[in-house]
Amino acid sequence: MSVIDKIKAKAKQNPNHIVLAEGSEPRTVQAARQIVDQGVARVTLLGNPEEIAAVARQTNTDLTGVGLIDPKASEKSEAYASLLYELRKAKGMTPEQATELATGDTLYYGALMVKAGDADGMVAGAINSTGNVLRPALQIIKTAPGISVVSGAFIMEVPDQKYGDNGVLIFGDCAVIPDPTADELAAIAIASAQTGKQLTGMEPKVAMLSFSTKGSAKHDDVTKVQQATAKVHELAPELVCDGELQADAALVESVGALKAPGSTVAGHANVLIFPDLQAGNIGYKLVQRFAGATAVGPIVQGLAKPVNDLSRGCSVEDIVSVVAITAVKAQA
């Protein structure tokens, strides 16, 4: 069973309510049908009901069992607008602006549903940029306690199962923060470990990656990873984490024993934390292409409640998978 099949099976055990903010987008409409049929989650499409119905007819999609909400006509829009105003008035938002966003922008309405407890998570991004999806999430849902940043991780499932957790690894951050500070890198590591445990059931062994292993090279970039490792130990002393480690020392037992003797992580890492976004993005794509790995993500992590971003090139099945991930994160 693949890792995404295991995630779907876990989602089905306790189906959560996931709101799809781009309710009239054709792939999203078709995905809603599959999500309900598979029992992965309870779903609500946001948007103009007539537009959603027209797309359903065009795609021959039966919407029985799928929730529909029009923010412009919703009985909860006024309460949501008040909630948004209270959350953002210190930043200069007026009641009129709050009402306009709550009723006119489904991304804001969806985030408000999640904040108010009327949905367990939100998925969007098929026709919106990552920035557009994350902006209302950051303004309304905010980060989880103890986490200072939002980041993006990938679940990598490698056919050669000798690395990671039987071939499953978490890569972070590969999607959000271009040049994290030491404190941000530590937060990414803690969040990535949580993602691995929540979604795959792994016991995280976190490697803080660098071009240096245990002081073999001297550079400001190495120092940053060393500081981040120390911060992880301070913030999450129960987490098995070590660094700085080169990738081969993190993954290959013989190399780890040679370069980092006595390390609880070297040679056995299943969560890889890259020092910056360039390395993370390049790394996951190289593994995906050269090793034939399945890359599931990006999974947005660090928010108080789950919101996940889709690629604008996503397939219907991609949307179903991301909804399953969001539902499982909501269970946690």
Rosetta blueprint (number, residue, H / E / L):
1 M L
2 S L
3 V H
4 I H
5 D H
6 K H
7 I H
8 K H
9 A H
10 K H
11 A H
12 K H
13 Q H
14 N L
15 P L
16 N L
17 H E
18 I E
19 V E
20 L E
21 A L
22 E L
23 G L
24 S L
25 E L
26 P H
27 R H
28 T H
29 V H
30 Q H
31 A H
32 A H
33 R H
34 Q H
35 I H
36 V H
37 D H
38 Q H
39 G L
40 V L
41 A L
42 R E
43 V E
44 T E
45 L E
46 L E
47 G L
48 N L
49 P H
50 E H
51 E H
52 I H
53 A H
54 A H
55 V H
56 A H
57 R H
58 Q H
59 T L
60 N L
61 T L
62 D L
63 L L
64 T L
65 G L
66 V L
67 G E
68 L E
69 I E
70 D L
71 P L
72 K L
73 A L
74 S L
75 E L
76 K L
77 S H
78 E H
79 A H
80 Y H
81 A H
82 S H
83 L H
84 L H
85 Y H
86 E H
87 L H
88 R H
89 K H
90 A H
91 K H
92 G L
93 M L
94 T L
95 P H
96 E H
97 Q H
98 A H
99 T H
100 E H
101 L H
102 A H
103 T H
104 G H
105 D L
106 T H
107 L H
108 Y H
109 Y H
110 G H
111 A H
112 L H
113 M H
114 V H
115 K H
116 A H
117 G L
118 D L
119 A L
120 D L
121 G E
122 M E
123 V E
124 A E
125 G L
126 A L
127 I L
128 N L
129 S L
130 T H
131 G H
132 N H
133 V H
134 L H
135 R H
136 P H
137 A H
138 L H
139 Q H
140 I H
141 I H
142 K L
143 T E
144 A L
145 P L
146 G L
147 I L
148 S L
149 V L
150 V L
151 S E
152 G E
153 A E
154 F E
155 I E
156 M E
157 E E
158 V L
159 P L
160 D L
161 Q L
162 K L
163 Y L
164 G L
165 D E
166 N L
167 G L
168 V E
169 L E
170 I E
171 F E
172 G E
173 D L
174 C L
175 A L
176 V L
177 I L
178 P L
179 D L
180 P L
181 T L
182 A H
183 D H
184 E H
185 L H
186 A H
187 A H
188 I H
189 A H
190 I H
191 A H
192 S H
193 A H
194 Q H
195 T H
196 G H
197 K H
198 Q H
199 L H
200 T H
201 G L
202 M L
203 E L
204 P L
205 K E
206 V E
207 A E
208 M E
209 L E
210 S L
211 F L
212 S L
213 T L
214 K L
215 G L
216 S L
217 A L
218 K L
219 H L
220 D H
221 D H
222 V H
223 T H
224 K H
225 V H
226 Q H
227 Q H
228 A H
229 T H
230 A H
231 K H
232 V H
233 H H
234 E H
235 L H
236 A L
237 P L
238 E L
239 L L
240 V E
241 C E
242 D E
243 G E
244 E E
245 L E
246 Q L
247 A H
248 D H
249 A H
250 A H
251 L H
252 V L
253 E H
254 S H
255 V H
256 G H
257 A H
258 L H
259 K H
260 A L
261 P L
262 G L
263 S L
264 T L
265 V L
266 A L
267 G L
268 H L
269 A L
270 N L
271 V E
272 L E
273 I E
274 F L
275 P L
276 D L
277 L H
278 Q H
279 A H
280 G H
281 N H
282 I H
283 G H
284 Y H
285 K H
286 L H
287 V H
288 Q H
289 R H
290 F H
291 A L
292 G L
293 A L
294 T E
295 A E
296 V E
297 G E
298 P E
299 I E
300 V E
301 Q E
302 G L
303 L E
304 A L
305 K L
306 P L
307 V E
308 N E
309 D E
310 L L
311 S L
312 R L
313 G L
314 C L
315 S L
316 V H
317 E H
318 D H
319 I H
320 V H
321 S H
322 V H
323 V H
324 A H
325 I H
326 T H
327 A H
328 V H
329 K H
330 A H
331 Q H
332 A L
